[in-house]
Amino acid sequence: MTMTLPPEATAPSSPTKATTAPAEESGRCGGGVWRALAECAAGLCEPLGPIEETGHMLLARMHEEREQQLAAEQAAAEERRRAQEIAAKQWEEELAQIQARRANMDAEELEQDCIAHFACSVLLQPGAIDDSAAGSAQSPTSCRRLGSMKSIASSKTFAVEADEDEEDDEEETELDEPRCAFERWLVDRLKAQPSPGADCAQSDAEGGCADNRWVSFGELPDAACGDLADSLAAALRQSAQEADDTAATLEGRAEEETGPGEFSDQFDEILRRYAAESEKAEEDGGNDKGHPEVCSSSVRDDAILGRALRAKAQRYRAVADRVDALAPTLHGDAASARTVAALAVLDLVDFVSAGGDDEAGAGRFVEPGGAEAADFRSFRAPVRAMSSADVCWALCSEKRRLILERMLPGMGADGRWDWPQVRRTCVGWWLCGIGAGTHYARHVPAPEVGLADTIVANLWRSAMTSLRAFEKTGRLPGNTAKVEEPDTKRIGRQLTDEVVFWYALMGTTLTKLRALLKTGALSSEPALQQLFSHERSEEPEFMRKNAFRLLQLHRYHLAVALFVLSDSYEEAARVVVSHLRDLQLLLVLLRRQPQLSLPLLREHVSGLSPKERADPWLRALLEWQMGGEAERAAPNIGDGAGVMPDLDTPPVELEPLFDAAVRLSAAGASPGGDGDRTGLDRVSSMLRGVAA
């Protein structure tokens, strides 16, 4: 192998250089080897890529980050706490100043002071909510303790009711104002015209014409019934839209105050704080006099109002759909139009029964969303109950089957047939009666006994469904709360009694009832199985004896069922009237034997109050039901004419309903369209069989 040397290697050199050259070469060669080894070792020590984080390292890093986060949160919480303490101290000082300033204020000065100083001015001041979103809404109200609202209300569609210690004149002014398109429709339709010669020179500030009255749909003239259904549906839809607009405004304001992720937590905290404040107020005696009344447009109020408005809008649209479906069949039929309007308005609020074997009509009225409805004076009276005039026109309607198929059960019943809700429609008074087959019935449709049978069958099915649901879940239909243990047996017993009651009213036999027991449907009451399987259960006297024993135990529905099964309808009817106090249920019970109801109806008619005697529509209805015997049962039934209920009295002073379901009508009927004939004359003629 030939090696080529560099030029300096071949050049001549001195002897000295020649002698030292080999040593320098040797040192240079050895140092290069070590340097090469060092560079190689250094290359091996350098990382080839990013270092992988071990589990221990990751845990340590996460712990360090969490410590930093907790420290930051603790610092922020401490800062918020200091800010809240400062705000609370300032608020207490301001409350003390307000209390001292308001010590001698009257109601008007107090309201003005609230408007000037508190956030509730958005609810107090008319037009405070954006008119474009709330439909030029107004919310007349007065300042009160946080959460003391009696009913969920809002501008135009809802109005917050006055507190108990608010001045009566301010409350009446507020509640007499229509709050939505539907109520404005009621005012426009039901305001009676003054009678000829009435003195209407009084100013509006003094109450207007003293002869003005609010009438019912049954008292409207035929000319006002042509577009009754169409205009009612339109007003309901407009009110629903107003409610949705106001709800959207409230929901938007709540979201702005809380933020999208904080609403539920803050809402729960506000509820807890409100509950604690309410308990403290009750412990202090519940007397707010001498304390500053504070009203706050809080997140809690906005959320509750928004949900209530949405529920009310949904109910209004659903009722409007029902009316629209019937509207094409009502043209030219004033009797049916009045009936549909009365039933539709009645369906805008729900009736919650007191439950059990209590007196008929015991319970309370609730609006969609859960607010208790208590204002039934003046033009809002049709929401409470049908009038005697409404019932008379329903009796004359030729479309009763179609109306009931479309209008029942009520929207609040969720498809269930519940007797307290059904009896509000007064079906017993205009489906059953003794008038059929007499000279009274020549111009009135025959009572729909078959339709009444269908209603009873539906009531039994719903009672059966409620019992099964309760046995399975421990909850009553339409109620999310579970029944507490002490009440479980009592409520289960009541539901079982109602199942047997409606099954007996269907006309069932003891054999069919035993077959039902074999299915296990009534397994929660073993005593019933023993009773109906007893060897003497076929004997009427045995069943009657057990029925009287049940009366002592206050199990009235089951006692009536046993009387019916033993063919003792007179005793069953007596229990319905004397214990359940339900004349309408009496008519349903005796729908195939109406003559048995005459003695009990005579007793009731003889005990009518003066105002009930003065109602000509009620007299016409009783004449129909008693086959013309009302006058003979109470010769002075027409006495007291002109002594009529004052529908403008406060809700707690409203006149009691006849049979806890029928509202008294005005003393006079509105002018009809047939010359000098009135609607009352025409109805009376139809009921008496005289050609109208």
Phi and psi in degrees as a GROMACS rama.xvg file:
@    title "Ramachandran Plot"
@    xaxis  label "Phi"
@    yaxis  label "Psi"
@TYPE xy
-94.8985  128.744  THR-2
-107.821  131.312  MET-3
-95.5502  123.272  THR-4
-91.7905  156.13  LEU-5
-71.6857  162.421  PRO-6
-59.6044  -38.7391  PRO-7
-65.9653  -21.6927  GLU-8
-73.1646  -25.8408  ALA-9
-96.1341  -8.07915  THR-10
-73.9796  149.333  ALA-11
-67.8297  142.898  PRO-12
-127.011  164.98  SER-13
-77.5389  166.719  SER-14
-64.5179  -34.4065  PRO-15
-66.0945  -46.3834  THR-16
-62.927  -32.6829  LYS-17
-67.4787  -33.9999  ALA-18
-78.4609  -30.1758  THR-19
-90.9284  -14.3684  THR-20
-57.9812  -47.8824  ALA-21
-59.1722  -35.0123  PRO-22
-68.8472  -42.6528  ALA-23
-63.4518  -40.2614  GLU-24
-63.2369  -39.2159  GLU-25
-65.639  -42.3345  SER-26
-68.2878  -39.9354  GLY-27
-64.7735  -37.2313  ARG-28
-67.6722  -42.2792  CYS-29
-67.5393  -39.8514  GLY-30
-66.022  -34.9363  GLY-31
-65.1514  -35.3679  GLY-32
-65.5908  -43.7965  VAL-33
-66.8412  -38.4078  TRP-34
-62.2905  -40.0515  ARG-35
-63.1782  -41.7055  ALA-36
-64.6602  -39.2092  LEU-37
-64.6414  -43.5063  ALA-38
-62.7399  -37.6266  GLU-39
-65.5387  -43.2478  CYS-40
-64.7025  -39.1808  ALA-41
-63.8224  -37.8266  ALA-42
-64.4044  -35.7516  GLY-43
-67.7049  -29.9795  LEU-44
-80.1916  -20.349  CYS-45
-71.5506  137.943  GLU-46
-67.3934  142.819  PRO-47
-82.8507  -18.7406  LEU-48
-164.828  -172.238  GLY-49
-64.2811  142.426  PRO-50
-72.564  129.216  ILE-51
-76.5644  129.968  GLU-52
-78.5176  124.163  GLU-53
-77.7457  169.146  THR-54
-62.3111  -39.025  GLY-55
-64.7167  -42.2582  HIS-56
-64.4626  -41.9408  MET-57
-62.026  -44.0143  LEU-58
-63.0586  -40.6659  LEU-59
-64.7846  -41.5894  ALA-60
-65.9879  -44.1054  ARG-61
-62.1501  -39.5449  MET-62
-62.6285  -42.3489  HIS-63
-64.1456  -42.0077  GLU-64
-65.7085  -39.2138  GLU-65
-65.2044  -38.8627  ARG-66
-61.9439  -41.4931  GLU-67
-65.5502  -40.7562  GLN-68
-65.3762  -43.2478  GLN-69
-63.9713  -38.1597  LEU-70
-64.3809  -40.3843  ALA-71
-66.7834  -42.6107  ALA-72
-64.6695  -39.3974  GLU-73
-64.0241  -39.5564  GLN-74
-66.4798  -41.8689  ALA-75
-65.37  -41.1124  ALA-76
-63.6957  -40.6375  ALA-77
-63.2978  -37.3624  GLU-78
-67.746  -40.9087  GLU-79
-65.3914  -38.6978  ARG-80
-62.8484  -43.1431  ARG-81
-63.4926  -40.1818  ARG-82
-65.0345  -39.7165  ALA-83
-66.5389  -39.3556  GLN-84
-62.4871  -41.7188  GLU-85
-64.6955  -44.1497  ILE-86
-64.4516  -40.9044  ALA-87
-64.7101  -39.8355  ALA-88
-64.8374  -42.2835  LYS-89
-64.156  -39.2767  GLN-90
-64.7586  -41.4311  TRP-91
-62.9871  -41.3056  GLU-92
-63.6413  -40.3699  GLU-93
-67.2562  -40.0719  GLU-94
-62.2188  -40.7497  LEU-95
-62.7642  -40.8866  ALA-96
-64.644  -41.8898  GLN-97
-64.8614  -42.0191  ILE-98
-61.0485  -42.1002  GLN-99
-67.5884  -37.0366  ALA-100
-71.4939  -33.1025  ARG-101
-91.7197  6.04319  ARG-102
-57.4829  -38.3638  ALA-103
-114.113  20.9163  ASN-104
-81.7032  146.475  MET-105
-89.2753  -175.576  ASP-106
-64.5338  -42.4024  ALA-107
-66.2354  -43.8434  GLU-108
-64.2573  -36.403  GLU-109
-64.5142  -42.6492  LEU-110
-64.7406  -43.57  GLU-111
-62.447  -37.4746  GLN-112
-66.469  -38.1832  ASP-113
-61.9226  -44.5882  CYS-114
-60.7153  -36.7379  ILE-115
-78.646  -24.8336  ALA-116
-117.263  -16.4458  HIS-117
-120.39  160.731  PHE-118
-68.9621  -11.9644  ALA-119
-72.4083  0.0622803  CYS-120
-62.3989  -21.9501  SER-121
-67.6025  -23.6622  VAL-122
-96.9405  -26.7924  LEU-123
-79.9963  -39.9258  LEU-124
-81.7972  130.447  GLN-125
-60.9508  132.332  PRO-126
81.2733  9.02129  GLY-127
-66.8238  -34.2248  ALA-128
-77.9394  144.796  ILE-129
-53.9366  122.17  ASP-130
-62.8263  -33.4627  ASP-131
-67.8212  -29.7162  SER-132
-92.5359  -28.9832  ALA-133
-105.909  9.38331  ALA-134
66.8617  47.3046  GLY-135
53.0774  44.1068  SER-136
-80.0567  155.246  ALA-137
-132.919  147.082  GLN-138
-129.867  80.8694  SER-139
-68.2393  127.749  PRO-140
-161.063  -179.031  THR-141
-132.85  155.583  SER-142
-72.8036  140.474  CYS-143
-153.201  178.7  ARG-144
-60.907  147.832  ARG-145
-59.6158  125.404  LEU-146
81.5189  11.0856  GLY-147
-90.2391  12.7759  SER-148
-65.163  133.323  MET-149
-80.587  -28.2814  LYS-150
-143.707  146.639  SER-151
-72.2864  126.715  ILE-152
-148.014  164.227  ALA-153
-162.244  -179.919  SER-154
-60.1666  131.254  SER-155
66.1895  -44.7079  LYS-156
-93.9828  -31.4969  THR-157
-131.454  148.703  PHE-158
-134.967  132.449  ALA-159
-70.5345  124.711  VAL-160
-72.6748  155.651  GLU-161
-70.5106  151.584  ALA-162
-75.8213  166.021  ASP-163
-62.4073  -34.6301  GLU-164
-96.5012  21.7494  ASP-165
-83.2992  153.968  GLU-166
-63.0184  138.862  GLU-167
-63.12  -39.63  ASP-168
-67.426  -36.8728  ASP-169
-67.2144  -39.3306  GLU-170
-64.8378  -43.9303  GLU-171
-64.0324  -40.3665  GLU-172
-62.3155  -40.2563  THR-173
-69.0722  -46.1601  GLU-174
-77.2843  -19.4728  LEU-175
-80.5918  -7.44914  ASP-176
-87.7908  134.458  GLU-177
-65.1523  140.557  PRO-178
-110.167  -3.61049  ARG-179
-159.063  176.471  CYS-180
-61.7267  -37.152  ALA-181
-63.9033  -43.7785  PHE-182
-68.9538  -33.5889  GLU-183
-65.4609  -34.1914  ARG-184
-65.1767  -41.6638  TRP-185
-60.8972  -44.2017  LEU-186
-60.9668  -42.9004  VAL-187
-67.6731  -35.1983  ASP-188
-86.9766  -35.9946  ARG-189
-102.885  3.40645  LEU-190
-77.313  113.449  LYS-191
-72.6488  145.649  ALA-192
-77.3425  143.098  GLN-193
-64.7992  146.238  PRO-194
-71.4449  155.949  SER-195
-57.1574  133.954  PRO-196
88.1257  -0.24677  GLY-197
-72.6813  144.764  ALA-198
-85.6792  104.516  ASP-199
-110.843  28.0983  CYS-200
-82.5524  -6.89565  ALA-201
-69.4906  149.313  GLN-202
-78.1722  164.467  SER-203
-63.1125  -32.4364  ASP-204
-67.0336  -25.1261  ALA-205
-94.3691  5.60647  GLU-206
111.507  -5.22471  GLY-207
74.4132  -157.389  GLY-208
-69.3007  125.546  CYS-209
-69.5693  -15.398  ALA-210
-92.3581  -3.68807  ASP-211
-67.6114  139.581  ASN-212
-137.68  157.707  ARG-213
-93.8404  128.693  TRP-214
-104.258  174.281  VAL-215
-103.064  174.198  SER-216
-62.396  -34.9264  PHE-217
-66.3518  -20.2168  GLY-218
-95.5664  0.276592  GLU-219
-72.8555  148.207  LEU-220
-71.2209  159.097  PRO-221
-58.5326  -33.2965  ASP-222
-63.6938  -25.9902  ALA-223
-88.1416  -1.85772  ALA-224
-103.26  -0.925208  CYS-225
-62.8474  -44.2042  GLY-226
-112.937  24.7282  ASP-227
-59.6462  -48.4492  LEU-228
-67.7369  -45.3288  ALA-229
-63.3766  -45.1133  ASP-230
-68.3118  -34.1141  SER-231
-64.6483  -45.8073  LEU-232
-60.7719  -41.5644  ALA-233
-64.1996  -41.3682  ALA-234
-65.2135  -38.2952  ALA-235
-64.8997  -40.8722  LEU-236
-67.7601  -38.207  ARG-237
-65.4634  -41.487  GLN-238
-63.4157  -38.3882  SER-239
-62.0964  -41.2028  ALA-240
-66.6923  -40.0163  GLN-241
-61.357  -41.4738  GLU-242
-64.3966  -42.8629  ALA-243
-63.5516  -40.1469  ASP-244
-63.9107  -44.4449  ASP-245
-66.9575  -38.722  THR-246
-62.5036  -40.611  ALA-247
-62.0715  -39.1963  ALA-248
-63.7321  -45.4608  THR-249
-65.2995  -42.2234  LEU-250
-65.3622  -38.3308  GLU-251
-65.6574  -39.039  GLY-252
-66.8576  -39.2312  ARG-253
-64.4199  -39.6543  ALA-254
-67.54  -35.9971  GLU-255
-65.8812  -36.0548  GLU-256
-75.6313  -30.7679  GLU-257
-106.938  -33.0406  THR-258
90.0652  153.765  GLY-259
-65.8061  -28.5229  PRO-260
-99.3164  -4.43105  GLY-261
-110.166  -4.35252  GLU-262
-62.1119  -50.7171  PHE-263
-63.1853  -41.2176  SER-264
-65.0878  -45.4159  ASP-265
-67.2432  -36.5233  GLN-266
-62.6232  -44.4589  PHE-267
-62.7713  -40.1214  ASP-268
-64.7996  -39.8688  GLU-269
-65.1917  -40.6364  ILE-270
-62.4317  -43.5132  LEU-271
-63.2841  -42.6079  ARG-272
-64.2345  -40.6454  ARG-273
-64.8068  -41.1542  TYR-274
-62.3813  -41.6244  ALA-275
-64.8992  -40.3467  ALA-276
-66.697  -36.977  GLU-277
-65.5687  -43.3729  SER-278
-61.7685  -40.884  GLU-279
-65.0233  -39.0296  LYS-280
-64.0728  -39.1111  ALA-281
-67.0974  -38.4594  GLU-282
-64.4258  -31.816  GLU-283
-77.4546  -2.14414  ASP-284
110.012  -4.85296  GLY-285
68.0749  17.1856  GLY-286
-104.806  117.071  ASN-287
-93.6  -0.699118  ASP-288
-67.0711  135.413  LYS-289
89.3041  -3.88203  GLY-290
-110.57  147.435  HIS-291
-69.8499  131.039  PRO-292
-90.1382  126.445  GLU-293
-117.309  131.566  VAL-294
-119.131  131.758  CYS-295
-131.398  130.686  SER-296
-84.3636  72.763  SER-297
-86.4807  173.768  SER-298
-62.7682  -36.7151  VAL-299
-62.9025  -45.4054  ARG-300
-63.1151  -44.7417  ASP-301
-62.1127  -40.3535  ASP-302
-66.7816  -43.5466  ALA-303
-65.709  -44.4995  ILE-304
-61.6558  -42.4794  LEU-305
-62.1336  -44.7455  GLY-306
-65.8815  -40.2949  ARG-307
-64.5618  -39.9661  ALA-308
-65.4027  -40.9118  LEU-309
-63.3329  -42.4288  ARG-310
-64.4918  -40.1696  ALA-311
-68.0943  -39.556  LYS-312
-62.6811  -40.4521  ALA-313
-63.9357  -42.068  GLN-314
-64.8391  -43.7455  ARG-315
-61.6637  -41.5853  TYR-316
-67.3547  -38.1406  ARG-317
-64.7931  -43.0105  ALA-318
-66.0836  -39.1676  VAL-319
-61.7641  -37.5873  ALA-320
-62.7355  -39.8485  ASP-321
-64.5219  -43.1171  ARG-322
-65.42  -42.5219  VAL-323
-60.5288  -36.6889  ASP-324
-66.2289  -30.4674  ALA-325
-92.778  -17.4119  LEU-326
-54.8554  -43.3938  ALA-327
-61.0994  -25.1535  PRO-328
-88.4178  -4.30984  THR-329
-99.1535  -8.11649  LEU-330
-65.2362  126.931  HIS-331
81.9811  2.17976  GLY-332
-121.809  84.5322  ASP-333
-64.9863  -34.5698  ALA-334
-63.2017  -46.6379  ALA-335
-69.0049  -36.3744  SER-336
-62.4805  -42.7692  ALA-337
-62.7263  -40.8118  ARG-338
-65.1024  -44.1314  THR-339
-63.1084  -43.9578  VAL-340
-61.5616  -43.5401  ALA-341
-64.1132  -42.1207  ALA-342
-69.6831  -37.2258  LEU-343
-65.2797  -46.4177  ALA-344
-63.8889  -36.5047  VAL-345
-63.1231  -27.3194  LEU-346
-84.4475  1.2825  ASP-347
-80.3002  -16.6691  LEU-348
-128.525  157.02  VAL-349
-102.992  150.197  ASP-350
-109.931  121.074  PHE-351
-101.828  113.01  VAL-352
-70.3354  152.486  SER-353
-69.4098  -17.195  ALA-354
86.006  161.45  GLY-355
74.308  -159.092  GLY-356
-95.5259  41.2902  ASP-357
-77.2794  171.882  ASP-358
-60.7111  142.817  GLU-359
-59.7097  139.254  ALA-360
90.485  -5.56202  GLY-361
-76.0872  125.231  ALA-362
159.351  -161.81  GLY-363
-144.159  160.17  ARG-364
-100.522  136.654  PHE-365
-130.791  132.834  VAL-366
-83.3738  159.571  GLU-367
-55.7359  132.496  PRO-368
104.506  -11.3644  GLY-369
101.343  -4.74652  GLY-370
-76.0309  137.892  ALA-371
-76.4545  128.137  GLU-372
-96.9424  122.078  ALA-373
-129.755  -3.75453  ALA-374
-95.1577  102.661  ASP-375
-124.535  18.9262  PHE-376
-80.9516  165.574  ARG-377
50.1413  -127.128  SER-378
-73.1188  -11.9325  PHE-379
-87.0492  -0.81162  ARG-380
-57.5263  -36.4828  ALA-381
-60.9595  -20.6917  PRO-382
-71.9804  -24.546  VAL-383
-78.4451  -47.8327  ARG-384
-162.381  158.253  ALA-385
-72.6579  147.446  MET-386
-87.3841  166.037  SER-387
-63.1373  -31.4065  SER-388
-67.5178  -39.9899  ALA-389
-59.5924  -42.8686  ASP-390
-66.1028  -39.11  VAL-391
-62.8685  -42.7586  CYS-392
-69.0735  -34.9577  TRP-393
-62.8397  -35.4896  ALA-394
-63.9158  -28.461  LEU-395
-92.521  -5.26068  CYS-396
-71.3127  141.907  SER-397
-94.9211  0.648299  GLU-398
-119.76  35.4784  LYS-399
-64.1985  -40.3674  ARG-400
-62.9558  -46.6667  ARG-401
-62.8298  -41.1256  LEU-402
-64.524  -45.0448  ILE-403
-67.5699  -36.2776  LEU-404
-64.2742  -32.5306  GLU-405
-91.5743  -27.6681  ARG-406
-102.685  -11.9487  MET-407
-121.075  148.612  LEU-408
-73.754  171.049  PRO-409
-65.0284  161.272  GLY-410
-63.3234  -33.3918  MET-411
-77.4493  -6.40766  GLY-412
-85.6842  -9.32196  ALA-413
55.0783  41.1889  ASP-414
84.4993  -3.58303  GLY-415
-89.2298  150.329  ARG-416
-103.42  109.106  TRP-417
-119.774  125.895  ASP-418
-59.8982  -43.8096  TRP-419
-56.2598  -34.3285  PRO-420
-76.6377  -42.0968  GLN-421
-65.9886  -38.4642  VAL-422
-67.622  -18.9951  ARG-423
-63.2558  -27.1119  ARG-424
-80.3438  -4.8836  THR-425
60.6872  31.6095  CYS-426
-60.427  -33.0683  VAL-427
-62.6451  -33.0821  GLY-428
-77.5767  -25.6617  TRP-429
-118.587  12.103  TRP-430
-117.075  -25.7332  LEU-431
-120.748  154.328  CYS-432
161.852  164.131  GLY-433
-88.0779  -7.24354  ILE-434
-63.4158  -25.9253  GLY-435
-65.1772  140.327  ALA-436
88.0573  -4.36307  GLY-437
-107.279  -179.547  THR-438
-67.7272  -10.6745  HIS-439
-73.7863  -16.4666  TYR-440
-104.312  11.7235  ALA-441
-68.7542  -28.3481  ARG-442
-117.874  17.2717  HIS-443
-121.933  135.087  VAL-444
-56.4278  142.797  PRO-445
-61.6338  143.075  ALA-446
-54.3877  135.828  PRO-447
-83.4356  76.649  GLU-448
-63.6131  -37.7297  VAL-449
-63.8376  -36.9543  GLY-450
-68.0076  -37.262  LEU-451
-64.1118  -37.0261  ALA-452
-61.0499  -39.5002  ASP-453
-64.6766  -40.4296  THR-454
-63.9898  -42.7209  ILE-455
-62.576  -41.3857  VAL-456
-63.0088  -40.3621  ALA-457
-66.2226  -37.4871  ASN-458
-63.715  -38.6833  LEU-459
-66.9865  -42.682  TRP-460
-62.3203  -42.4245  ARG-461
-66.3887  -38.3979  SER-462
-63.4677  -39.009  ALA-463
-65.6614  -41.7904  MET-464
-64.4378  -40.7571  THR-465
-63.97  -40.2044  SER-466
-64.7912  -44.8648  LEU-467
-63.5816  -41.8295  ARG-468
-64.6737  -38.5507  ALA-469
-67.7316  -41.8474  PHE-470
-64.8318  -29.0512  GLU-471
-86.5002  -41.5076  LYS-472
-111.762  -18.1898  THR-473
76.7674  14.6437  GLY-474
-123.018  148.324  ARG-475
-83.1305  150.585  LEU-476
-57.7328  136.065  PRO-477
77.5136  6.29256  GLY-478
-129.266  119.717  ASN-479
-79.7815  -18.3301  THR-480
-77.4233  137.705  ALA-481
-81.5735  139.406  LYS-482
-69.6067  135.054  VAL-483
-68.8797  155.505  GLU-484
-56.6724  -42.8107  GLU-485
-62.0396  -25.5905  PRO-486
-96.6426  -4.63057  ASP-487
-62.1444  -49.3078  THR-488
-65.587  -40.6283  LYS-489
-64.146  -46.7941  ARG-490
-68.5086  -39.2457  ILE-491
-61.3324  -37.2748  GLY-492
-67.2004  -40.4855  ARG-493
-63.978  -43.7755  GLN-494
-63.9473  -39.0335  LEU-495
-64.5844  -42.8947  THR-496
-60.4749  -40.1316  ASP-497
-68.1921  -35.6549  GLU-498
-61.1148  -48.4444  VAL-499
-65.2453  -37.8124  VAL-500
-60.669  -53.8478  PHE-501
-69.0898  -30.8157  TRP-502
-66.248  -37.3964  TYR-503
-69.0139  -38.9082  ALA-504
-68.071  -18.5115  LEU-505
-71.6281  -11.2381  MET-506
92.0007  22.1272  GLY-507
-70.1503  164.854  THR-508
-107.673  167.411  THR-509
-64.1917  -31.6758  LEU-510
-64.9136  -43.7632  THR-511
-66.9219  -34.6747  LYS-512
-67.1518  -37.9241  LEU-513
-65.4166  -38.0355  ARG-514
-63.1961  -36.9012  ALA-515
-65.3743  -38.6836  LEU-516
-64.0393  -33.7155  LEU-517
-67.8731  -21.6404  LYS-518
-76.5528  -7.48686  THR-519
81.9545  11.5583  GLY-520
-66.0842  -30.573  ALA-521
-114.742  36.0895  LEU-522
-67.6156  -18.4854  SER-523
-71.8107  -12.9853  SER-524
-122.781  80.8434  GLU-525
-58.979  -28.0626  PRO-526
-63.1732  -33.1417  ALA-527
-66.6008  -39.6004  LEU-528
-62.5885  -40.7647  GLN-529
-66.0483  -38.2614  GLN-530
-65.1495  -51.7267  LEU-531
-77.2892  -11.4945  PHE-532
-99.4742  1.13806  SER-533
-66.152  149.221  HIS-534
-66.4482  -20.9605  GLU-535
-102.413  9.2189  ARG-536
-63.914  -19.3327  SER-537
-78.3162  -12.7664  GLU-538
-84.8312  124.33  GLU-539
-58.6434  -37.6378  PRO-540
-65.58  -35.8134  GLU-541
-63.6589  -44.3034  PHE-542
-67.9599  -39.3843  MET-543
-63.5767  -40.8952  ARG-544
-61.4378  -42.4199  LYS-545
-68.9899  -32.7742  ASN-546
-64.902  -41.8903  ALA-547
-65.8249  -33.176  PHE-548
-66.2659  -37.8322  ARG-549
-66.4031  -32.3672  LEU-550
-62.1748  -37.5395  LEU-551
-65.8725  -28.0941  GLN-552
-89.1863  2.87464  LEU-553
63.7379  28.053  HIS-554
-99.8329  74.8002  ARG-555
-69.9019  -39.6732  TYR-556
-63.3079  -43.5297  HIS-557
-68.5413  -34.8818  LEU-558
-63.1483  -43.1996  ALA-559
-60.7994  -40.8699  VAL-560
-60.9038  -42.257  ALA-561
-67.7784  -37.5857  LEU-562
-62.9699  -40.852  PHE-563
-65.5798  -42.6706  VAL-564
-64.6412  -27.9673  LEU-565
-92.1946  9.81165  SER-566
63.4441  31.9128  ASP-567
-106.772  71.7882  SER-568
-69.7519  -29.7363  TYR-569
-63.5484  -45.1912  GLU-570
-65.617  -39.9367  GLU-571
-61.2068  -43.9195  ALA-572
-63.5972  -39.2143  ALA-573
-63.6301  -38.3221  ARG-574
-65.6436  -42.1792  VAL-575
-61.2995  -40.0192  VAL-576
-79.9613  -44.9512  VAL-577
-82.7193  -32.6405  SER-578
-103.125  -50.2594  HIS-579
-81.0181  -20.8317  LEU-580
52.6893  55.6448  ARG-581
-136.545  94.0344  ASP-582
-65.319  -34.9561  LEU-583
-65.4985  -39.9058  GLN-584
-65.8638  -32.3876  LEU-585
-59.896  -44.0917  LEU-586
-65.3124  -36.5983  LEU-587
-68.6661  -41.8372  VAL-588
-60.6708  -42.3243  LEU-589
-103.293  30.5684  LEU-590
-63.8343  -25.5541  ARG-591
-99.3343  -6.94226  ARG-592
-134.896  59.8729  GLN-593
-63.5049  -22.9017  PRO-594
-65.0731  -22.7102  GLN-595
-71.5986  -17.3464  LEU-596
-82.8586  -13.5092  SER-597
-58.5683  -47.3604  LEU-598
-58.8923  -40.5172  PRO-599
-71.8731  -37.5168  LEU-600
-66.0144  -37.2904  LEU-601
-61.0799  -44.4013  ARG-602
-60.6184  -40.8757  GLU-603
-70.7161  -41.0285  HIS-604
-64.0826  -36.4731  VAL-605
-67.2891  -17.8159  SER-606
-106.49  19.5566  GLY-607
-65.5346  147.08  LEU-608
-74.9795  163.3  SER-609
-57.4278  -38.0716  PRO-610
-70.8735  -34.9412  LYS-611
-67.8511  -38.0436  GLU-612
-64.8555  -29.2785  ARG-613
-81.0517  -7.75663  ALA-614
-84.0433  109.847  ASP-615
-68.2749  -29.7873  PRO-616
-69.1455  -39.7307  TRP-617
-65.7028  -38.18  LEU-618
-62.3969  -41.4595  ARG-619
-63.7769  -39.5227  ALA-620
-65.0814  -44.1735  LEU-621
-67.7764  -34.1181  LEU-622
-59.8468  -41.8779  GLU-623
-64.5226  -48.1769  TRP-624
-65.7543  -30.6127  GLN-625
-101.464  8.16528  MET-626
63.814  33.1068  GLY-627
90.5527  8.72323  GLY-628
-96.4323  0.96574  GLU-629
-63.5645  -41.1656  ALA-630
-65.8296  -37.9171  GLU-631
-72.6242  -32.9695  ARG-632
-71.9802  -32.9547  ALA-633
-140.21  86.8647  ALA-634
-57.1201  -27.6399  PRO-635
-99.8384  29.9005  ASN-636
-64.638  -23.4822  ILE-637
-88.929  -2.64179  GLY-638
-67.0089  152.647  ASP-639
85.1778  17.6835  GLY-640
-59.0922  137.56  ALA-641
94.5835  -11.9128  GLY-642
-92.3232  88.8983  VAL-643
-113.574  158.622  MET-644
-64.9964  140.392  PRO-645
-90.3925  103.154  ASP-646
-74.9747  -3.09974  LEU-647
-95.8739  10.4883  ASP-648
-77.7793  159.645  THR-649
-58.9599  157.582  PRO-650
-54.836  -37.6358  PRO-651
-70.9375  -15.22  VAL-652
-108.566  15.2584  GLU-653
-63.6134  148.044  LEU-654
-62.6823  140.875  GLU-655
-63.7246  146.642  PRO-656
-77.9549  145.041  LEU-657
-68.1111  126.804  PHE-658
56.6799  27.2226  ASP-659
54.8849  24.9708  ALA-660
-147.841  -25.9214  ALA-661
-108.393  124.299  VAL-662
-87.5756  138.675  ARG-663
-70.0991  144.662  LEU-664
-94.2813  171.42  SER-665
-68.3223  163.633  ALA-666
-67.3841  -36.4321  ALA-667
-113.938  154.576  GLY-668
-93.2319  148.733  ALA-669
-69.9205  150.802  SER-670
-59.9153  134.784  PRO-671
-91.079  -167.76  GLY-672
-103.508  3.18564  GLY-673
-108.52  75.6196  ASP-674
63.7189  -129.065  GLY-675
-90.377  0.748269  ASP-676
-69.5415  145.511  ARG-677
-109.181  166.056  THR-678
-59.9531  -37.0635  GLY-679
-63.8172  -42.7068  LEU-680
-61.1186  -41.6017  ASP-681
-67.2952  -41.6663  ARG-682
-65.0087  -44.1416  VAL-683
-61.4644  -38.6028  SER-684
-64.307  -41.5618  SER-685
-65.0375  -42.0154  MET-686
-68.9348  -30.8401  LEU-687
-86.3446  -3.84592  ARG-688
82.0503  16.3726  GLY-689
-94.7439  132.956  VAL-690
-59.5395  126.069  ALA-691
